[in-house]
Amino acid sequence: MATITSLGVGSGLDLTGLLDQLQAAERGKLEPITLQKQQQQAKISAYGQLQTSMNAFQDSLAKINDSALYQSLSANVRGDAIKATATADALPGSYRVEVSKLATTGSLASSRVTTSDTDTALDLQGATAIQLTFGNSDTVKIDLAADSSLTDIRDAINANKDSGVNATIINDGTGYRLALSSKTTGADAAIASFSFVDAAGITVTGPFAEDAATKQAGEDAALTVNGIAISSAKNQIEGAIQGVTLNLAELSIADGGTATSTVNVERDTLKQREAISGFVKAFNDLKGTIGKLTSFNGDSETAGELVGDSTVRTIESRLRSVLTGSVAGSELSTLNQLGITLQRDGTLEVDDDKISDLVANNPQALSDFFVGSDGDGLASQLDSTVERMLGDNGVVKLAISGAESRVKSLDERYERMEKTIEGTISRYRTQFGQLDSMIAQMNSMSSYLTQQFEALDYQLGRKK
């Protein structure tokens, strides 16, 4: 008897279709596992959104939890293009700044070197080093190789981190010159002269000399602050006004003229208002994220990924407990006294006028409330609460790890069930194959018997 290689061939029954239906019915058992896995993955994503909003809220807390914020001053400039910045050490006041001279660098070039190639070895005439002298009479000696070229001398100067100058080679159309320019501004740091010296430190003629006509002396900046004369080697001046840095670099001063500006140092109320508003906005954004993740729409029967989630309820409860609490040892003890009120929907609303008044007239009270004297202000309390909830053992991380564990468990369950289904379908396939063969044998026997009976009837009919 021929072997049956395809289900239903022997019996004529649609056993393959029946097997496919049975397989689909068996695999239907996997759908609840897949759905549960999707739900847990959606929860993990939702916890991630919640964590991001809590991190943003924590960032806003860091800003209002900085005592320097409530002492911050700004330096506003009226007049020519002086730039000024203030630190917490500055004192409020108005300062008239007149700048008559900017700090400049010094420069000096050598006489012309009559060589066709800057890489040609020069006759150093016994010199073993080039010595640079600066405006404050300091000197720097730079060793030279015996066969140094103009390029080698330039490179040796630039390679020495203590040289105090930048060296270049300039072609003036007739020959080459070594050009030196001071790295920093001011008369003391300006290059004054250079010379060649031998091993004993004695000056020698050398391959070229300095060209005095090219010398440009470096100068100190000259200015007055409220009539007091000040000199500075740099154009960035610290200390002329307490806690204020003046930057003169972009000034343009005509010969004999002055650039006049008024620097007003005053309390930077904008930063404080922005920080407090940022705190309120960040909290409301967090509340909005929670609302979206826990929403339920009865009409469409749709729900947020974390509706009824205990982790969210814990977060809301702990934050509300701190926000509605009080701060001890402060002139202001509750958010309400600042003009920040907790609304019925759980969001915060700020009274801008009240905050502006406190910022302008009582910044220390704000500092005591948010920062506290020993890190016990409201911002510190909220930050500690958020940090604990976001920590490795906090409710958010534990919720995420719990969901991840459930996903892993579901994957393992899915894999086990798949193997069970494969075994069941394999067993069905074997049984169907046996059924197919049996029916094929029965059909064959039936055909054989039919033929025999027909032959017998035929023979009987002939005998009659």
Order of alpha helices (4+ residues) and beta strands (2+ residues): alpha-alpha-beta-beta-beta-beta-beta-beta-alpha-beta-beta-beta-beta-beta-beta-beta-beta-beta-beta-alpha-beta-beta-alpha-alpha-beta-beta-alpha-alpha-alpha-alpha
